[in-house]
Amino acid sequence: LQRKLRVVACAVSSPAADSQTEIQIK
């Protein structure tokens, strides 16, 4: 759950980083 929250925070911080984090999770 903590990781998901961090990803959400990153996505809110910058949409570009969101795609990068999504790839890392996958």
C-alpha positions as CSV (number, residue, x, y, z in Angstrom):
1,L,0.0,0.0,0.0
2,Q,2.8,2.4,0.8
3,R,4.3,2.0,-2.6
4,K,1.0,2.7,-4.3
5,L,0.6,5.9,-2.2
6,R,4.1,6.9,-3.3
7,V,3.3,6.3,-6.9
8,V,0.1,8.4,-6.6
9,A,2.1,11.2,-5.0
10,C,4.7,11.0,-7.9
11,A,1.9,11.0,-10.4
12,V,0.3,14.1,-8.8
13,S,3.7,15.7,-8.7
14,S,4.5,15.2,-12.4
15,P,2.4,13.3,-15.0
16,A,5.6,12.4,-16.8
17,A,7.0,10.6,-13.8
18,D,3.7,8.7,-13.5
19,S,4.4,6.8,-16.8
20,Q,7.9,5.9,-15.6
21,T,6.7,4.6,-12.2
22,E,3.9,2.6,-14.0
23,I,6.5,0.9,-16.2
24,Q,8.7,0.1,-13.1
25,I,5.7,-1.4,-11.3
26,K,4.9,-3.5,-14.3
